[in-house]
Amino acid sequence: MRPKIAAGNWKMNGTAAALAELNALGPVVPASGTTVIICPPAPLLFRAVDLAGPLNIAIGAQDCHAEPKGAFTGDISAGMIADCGASHVIVGHSERRDRYSETNANVRQKAEQAWRAGLTPIICLGESLDVREAGTTLDIIATQLSGSLPDDVTATNTVVAYEPIWAIGTGKVPTLEQIIEVHDFIRAQLTSRFGAETAQMIPLLYGGSVKADNAATIFSAENVDGALVGGASLKASDFGPIVTALAAS
Ligand code: PEP
């Protein structure tokens, strides 16, 4: 049985007051069987970890540097994130790939840094609208997968998130058939690279305009093990129903 994961990416939103949303989310977090992860802005990590522990909510960061330390003004290392008590880190989000020119090789290094620090990387992949319209989505996903995932992926140390860029923050959601096609493809690629036993255990999250009203449909796909949620993770009243839909799936 693969873990079910509902992960919220707050991006550059929220100050300390926003942490009240964790308390509001607490009552809907299942006691077992579903992992809920909130990734707040880095300055909130310490406080978020303190608050979230008793609520059964895990805390992650939104990015880490590809090196363990050094003269990288403004950046944070995986070790610093772990030192805050967080357990996960998103790497390769399309906003990092696009706006900060992060390559698959950078993402791979970041995932390795995450492991070294004892964190679980949530490695993001996804095609642009141009790629989708050109019909080369699966080629791009294959390239991102082979370039961004290190060789040392195991059954328990990695989460993969498929996030079509054109669906992020746009309200546009792929059809269920499109989601199934890509998730089945990712599972098959993982199987050929890491073997069936490992690949069967790696959680595959869908991300891109997941809301309370489409979550149950998305979670009905066999190879969708949860969601990476942006906008709808900011408020417990929006994210709670998504968590509940996942738990019921
Ligand atoms: C995201 O940024 O990872 C994301 C999925 O955003 P949204 O849910 O707002 O589309």
Residues whose N, C-alpha, C, O or C-beta is under 5 A from the ligand:
A	BS01	PEP	N9 A167 I168 G169 T170 G207 G208 S209 V210 L228 V229 G230 G231 A232
